[in-house]
Amino acid sequence: MANKTSSIEVRLIQLLVAIACTAIVGVLLILPYRLYERDIRHASEQAHRVSSVAHAALAKSLAAGEGVNDLLNRFQGVGAFEITLEKLAVASDHPGADTQRATSKLDGTSLTYVTAPILDASGDTWLATMQFDLSPMKRDSIRLIIDLVLVVGFGSLAFSLVVFWLIRSSLLQPLRRITQRISKFEETRDPLVMPQFNTSEMRELAAALERVCQTAPH
């Protein structure tokens, strides 16, 4: 029974497909998590900066005994986040009563920021809670991930096609043409004339076969 062996061309196609798939799978496994984590972290940092500015402005207005409704509306319009101001019955009700620091909680794409305790002119304690929606940043991150995956996919495909065409045209097809000429020579015993090839390696191989066939006994 003859051994069943696949051609170099088939093996080359399988290798290039495996390389392309490995590149795409590698990008899908690593890139989305890293990009999403970076974008959400950047959005969270921006939200904390905005919250600090809002906290300072509210603390100044409340300490001066001024109304803050207009200030709250302006912050929500410019900063695109929701902010609520609540008067506490006792200061210990504040989440950061012990540390006197702000707290934040990220739940998916929803960031809740609670400022440090704010005292007004009469000594009352206020709680400012800010709600940030980070879903637009998530959508931007997903679009970027999709674009990069497509670029890697098309790049891998283009690379595979170029390598396959180069090997096929410079090696596989010339070998087939040489095989056909030698088979014809075996049948007819006519003078063997090899095709002209573009690469020096194939030209040297063709010339060596011509010499061998010329000296071979008829």
Salt bridges, closest charged atoms under 4 A:
GLU9 OE2 - ARG168 NE 2.89
GLU9 OE1 - ARG176 NH2 2.35
ASP39 OD1 - ARG38 NH2 2.76
ASP70 OD2 - ARG74 NE 3.29
ASP124 OD2 - LYS87 NZ 2.92
ASP140 OD1 - ARG143 NH2 2.11
